[in-house]
Amino acid sequence: MIETTIKLTSDTLLSWGHKPGKEFGAALRDGSAALNEGKSLDEVRAMLEAYKPEPTIPLRNEGELEFSINIEASNPDEKENILRVSETMTELMRTPTVEAGAVMPDACPAGPIGTIPVGGVVATKKAIHPGMHSADICCSVMMTNFGNSDPKTVLDAVNEVTHFGFGGRPNGKRFTVSLDLLDQFRENRFLNGKKLLRSAQEHMGTQGDGNHFAFVGKSRSTGKAALVTHHGSRGPGALLYKEGMKVAEQFRKKLSPKTLKQNAWIPADSEEGQEYWQALQLIRKWTKANHNALHQATCDVLEVEHEDRFWNEHNFVFKRDDLFYHGKGATPAWDDFASDATGLTLIPLNMAEPILVVRGKDAEHGLGFSPHGAGRNFSRAEHRRRMGNMTAEQMLALETEGLDIRFFGGNIDPSELPSGYKNAEAVVQQIEKYELAEIEDYIDPYGCIMAGDQPKPWLNKKKKRR
């Protein structure tokens, strides 16, 4: 009598529902060994169930989950902008963790299709999405009331103490960072890298580039001078984002490989999720200290005491009930969104328009958020193209007549002039129409400091290599 030996093959495993991957080979090896030890095929099949990967989470069907649109168009540029924002939000809403979404009046695309737009709000269940707060974590605005100080002296003082541009402050010109905060950084797996700790010290008291600014004006209701700064968590935040995206990508591959990479998430109840949430809170502390450092340094130069100060962030994640609310260029509009919330928030429009001091209305159709600014209808490159033969100097003079506008690096960045942004009046009208916030005051502009058009160090390195 001829004995027949049962062999376990790859085809057998595939027919049992196993998927190619790192466990596939182990299942083939261990299953074959079990057969050789005399176990039946049914026993081996049952044993190998543990080798199957966890079932992955599929995307939602397109259109399964709708989002609120709190924006309208009055010209072709705005219509095209809303079309692109709607397209990217429709794809983003397919992400399986998403429970709700909304679009603010300042919305504009911020990356490939499916990327959360500027002016976008997304609520998720048990998930933190680093890509939905972006690399400029906790980008925020802070206002200090300088009482009866002369706006020019305030702007001169800020100009003396602030720092714009790439990188941090050189030795001898650095601001002090709380040693206790640095110790807390060291205890967090996402914040304890040498490069991040170094940047936390070098970047304190810096404002970066792009649309970040130091704005000085007068309160329309009191006539008192006010300073408003706009910037985020600089190098430390960018490095946290990078590490967060790495961890989120590992989970994406395992949990939901069909989810877009930019929408990868860290499960909030995982060890990594809890550490990342804590890292966000520490970066928030650092960012607030960064604003405070510049405002207090301005007070010291002027030898005055400030009368009032508050701040709010717009690139962050907020927990409310059992959901995580991701605001990308959107500001929380409910009273207790943070322990230091005052009920008032700031909405800058452009350098030639007032900054709005508003009280949020916690509108359901806005998921409890309001806009963070005016937003853009087209890219910086398109704005430069539309300048035609007009020089940056001519455009600056035309659009900011009577204002004291300074560019820290010396060169004007025309894409930061008012024409680079949406019509401020239209944005204000939409805030009121959709009842997203109630305007309590206006900070009318005296002038501001922007980074300016500065050469990017990494481009210089490329030129040198060539």
Sequence and secondary structure as in RCSB ss.txt:
>XXXX:A:sequence
MIETTIKLTSDTLLSWGHKPGKEFGAALRDGSAALNEGKSLDEVRAMLEAYKPEPTIPLRNEGELEFSINIEASN
PDEKENILRVSETMTELMRTPTVEAGAVMPDACPAGPIGTIPVGGVVATKKAIHPGMHSADICCSVMMTNFGNSD
PKTVLDAVNEVTHFGFGGRPNGKRFTVSLDLLDQFRENRFLNGKKLLRSAQEHMGTQGDGNHFAFVGKSRSTGKA
ALVTHHGSRGPGALLYKEGMKVAEQFRKKLSPKTLKQNAWIPADSEEGQEYWQALQLIRKWTKANHNALHQATCD
VLEVEHEDRFWNEHNFVFKRDDLFYHGKGATPAWDDFASDATGLTLIPLNMAEPILVVRGKDAEHGLGFSPHGAG
RNFSRAEHRRRMGNMTAEQMLALETEGLDIRFFGGNIDPSELPSGYKNAEAVVQQIEKYELAEIEDYIDPYGCIM
AGDQPKPWLNKKKKRR
>XXXX:A:secstr
         HHHHHHTT  SSHHHHHHHHHHHHHHHTT  HHHHHHHGGGGS         TTSS  EE    SS
HHHHHHHHHHHHHHHHHTTSTTEEEEEEEEEEE  SSTTS  EEEEEEEESEE GGGT SSTT EEEEEE TT  
HHHHHHHHHHH  BSSS   TTS     HHHHHHHHTSTTT  HHHHHHHHHSTT  BSTT EEEEEEETTT  E
EEEEEE  HHHHHHHHHHHHHHHHHHHHHH TTS GGG  EETTSHHHHHHHHHHHHHHHHHHHHHHHHHHHHHH
HHT   SEEEEEESEEEEEETTEEEEEESEEE STTSSTT  SEEEE   TTS EEEEEE   GGGTTEEESS  
 SS HHHHHHHTTT  HHHHHHHHSTT EEEETTSS  GGGSGGGS  HHHHHHHHHHTT EEEEEEEEEEEEEE
  S   HHHHHHHHH 
